[in-house]
Amino acid sequence: MTTSGRIQLLRADERPATPWLNGGGVTREVAGFPAGAALDGFDWRVSLADVASAGPFSRFPGIDRVITLVEGAGMALTVDGGEQVIDAPFRPFAFAGDAATDCRLLGGPVVDFNVMTRRGRVEATVDLLGAPGPLAVPPAATVLLVCVAGSATLDGTELARFDAALLAAPGPYRLLPSDGGVCAAVTFHPAR
C-alpha cells in the first residue's frame, strides 16, 4: 500500500491469495472497512476471486453482494432457485449474500470481482468505466477504483491490471484508461 496525496494505492502484487474452505478457488481481498475486520465484522469488503470449479457460494447473512465477471467464459449462478447467467464481462449482478447460491462454470475457470456491504449500514454502486473522464467522490462517500482490464492512469498515477486506488477526499480526479483499460468504480455511502 502506498499513499500519494489524495490517493491510497493498493497494488495487486501485494495481496495474498486465501483458499476457499470448499477448495473451489482462491480470493484476494482488495480492501475492506474497517481495515483488518473479520468476515463477520466488516461494513464493506471488495475482493477478486479465482473460481476454479463449480460449487456452492458461502452464505453471508446480512450482506448484499455485487459480482462482476472480469475474466473467463462466465458462470451460471442459481440464487434461491433462480438461475442468472453471467457470461458478459463488466456487467454487475446484485444479489443477497444470505441467499442459497450455487455456481456452475460455463467454460472453465473465471475471475470475478466481488463487492460486499453490510445491509443497513453501507450501500454501494458499481460502475464500469472504459473512457477517459473525471471521477468524483460524493460527500460522505468513499470510492474504490479497481483496474479490472488493461491499465489506467489516475491523476498521473499508473494502475496496472487489478491495482486499486482508495479515494476518500473529494475530487475531481482524472481517469485515463489505456490498453483496453476498464476500471470498476465502487462508491460506498451510508445506508439510507
Summary of the structure (lengths in Angstrom):
residues: 192
radius of gyration: 16.0
end to end distance: 31.1
largest distance: 47.1
contacts: 611
relative contact order: 0.21
helix: 2%
strand: 59%
